[in-house]
Structure formats: C-alpha cells, structure tokens
Amino acid sequence: MTDFKDRERGEEAKFAFDEENAFKIAARRNRLVGEWAASLMGLTDEETDAYKKAVVQADFEEAGDEDVIRKLLGDLTAADCDVSESDIRTKLEECAVEARRQFMSDGA
C-alpha cells in the first residue's frame, strides 16, 4: 500500500513540476512576443518593459492564447501596424519555440 501512496505522491509532484514549467515557458513566450510587438509600435525601452508585463498579464484573462492574441491585435491595430491575426499566431509559435529553448538552456 505504501508503494502505491509513494507512486501517487511522485505523480502529483511531477504534475506540479510540469505545470510550473509550462507556466514559466508561457510567460517567457508572452514577454518575447510583447517585445516583438513593442518594437513594431516603436515603444521606448521603458514602455517596452511595461508592455511585456501587460502581455503576460493579459494571458490570465482566460485559458488559451485568445486573450493574448486579442490584446496584441488590438494594440497593433491601434498603433497602425500592418499585422494580421495570422501574423500574430505565427509569431506566438516562433516565440514559444524560443521560450522553450531559452528555458531549457537556462535550466530554470
């Protein structure tokens, strides 16, 4: 019986670890895509830092990426940037790959 309990605790710990890492990678991805969008909008360094944080915060509105896409599309459209929803989705995928690579190389 203790073997089962130990295995159960191990699985719970692994699940928590995996979820925490997925959260960190998503936040890193959102910062990267926020930096990309900020550069398109011509924001200053200080504005870029604030914008990256705002993009990360936008991801807490609902599950999935739609909240981030909506924010980016709205902000980029308001700044007269010629970027489509498809462009944003493509950039999100690129940033997800880069975020995972950075996360793995940092060991964090």
C-alpha positions in Angstrom: 0.0 0.0 0.0 2.8 2.4 0.8 4.3 1.8 -2.7 1.0 3.0 -4.2 1.0 6.1 -2.0 4.6 6.8 -2.8 3.9 6.5 -6.5 0.8 8.7 -6.2 2.8 11.4 -4.4 5.5 11.1 -7.1 3.0 11.6 -9.9 1.5 14.6 -8.1 4.9 16.1 -7.7 5.7 15.5 -11.3 2.4 17.0 -12.4 3.0 20.2 -10.3 6.6 20.4 -11.6 5.4 20.1 -15.3 2.6 22.7 -14.7 5.0 25.2 -13.2 7.5 24.8 -16.1 4.7 25.2 -18.6 3.6 28.4 -16.9 7.2 29.7 -16.9 7.6 28.9 -20.6 4.3 30.6 -21.5 5.2 33.7 -19.5 8.6 33.8 -21.3 6.9 33.4 -24.7 4.5 36.2 -23.8 7.4 38.5 -22.9 9.1 37.7 -26.2 6.0 38.3 -28.3 5.4 41.5 -26.3 8.9 42.7 -27.1 8.3 42.0 -30.8 5.0 43.9 -30.8 6.6 46.8 -28.8 9.3 47.1 -31.5 6.7 47.2 -34.2 4.9 50.0 -32.3 8.2 51.9 -31.8 7.9 51.9 -28.0 10.8 53.2 -25.8 12.8 50.8 -23.6 10.7 51.7 -20.5 7.4 51.4 -22.5 8.6 48.1 -23.8 9.3 46.7 -20.3 5.8 47.8 -19.2 4.2 46.4 -22.4 5.9 43.0 -22.0 4.4 42.8 -18.5 1.0 43.8 -19.8 1.1 41.0 -22.4 2.0 38.5 -19.6 -0.9 39.8 -17.5 -3.3 39.5 -20.5 -2.7 35.8 -20.5 -4.5 35.4 -17.2 -7.9 36.6 -18.6 -8.9 33.2 -20.0 -7.5 29.8 -20.8 -5.6 29.5 -24.1 -4.0 32.1 -26.2 -7.0 34.1 -27.4 -6.7 36.7 -24.7 -3.1 37.4 -25.7 -3.9 37.4 -29.4 -6.8 39.8 -28.8 -4.6 42.2 -26.8 -1.8 42.2 -29.4 -4.1 42.6 -32.4 -5.9 45.4 -30.7 -2.8 47.3 -29.7 -1.0 46.7 -33.0 -4.1 47.8 -35.0 -4.4 50.9 -32.8 -0.8 51.8 -33.5 -1.4 51.5 -37.2 0.8 48.4 -37.6 0.1 46.3 -40.6 -0.1 42.9 -38.8 -2.8 40.3 -39.1 -4.1 37.8 -36.6 -2.3 35.1 -38.6 1.0 37.0 -38.3 0.5 37.2 -34.5 -0.3 33.4 -34.3 2.8 32.6 -36.3 4.9 34.9 -34.1 3.4 33.3 -31.0 4.5 29.9 -32.3 8.0 31.1 -33.0 8.3 32.7 -29.6 7.0 29.5 -28.0 9.9 27.6 -29.6 12.4 30.2 -28.5 11.0 30.4 -25.0 11.3 26.6 -24.6 14.8 26.7 -25.9 15.8 29.5 -23.5 14.1 27.8 -20.6 15.9 24.5 -21.3 19.3 26.2 -21.7 18.9 28.3 -18.6 18.0 25.2 -16.6 15.5 27.4 -14.8 
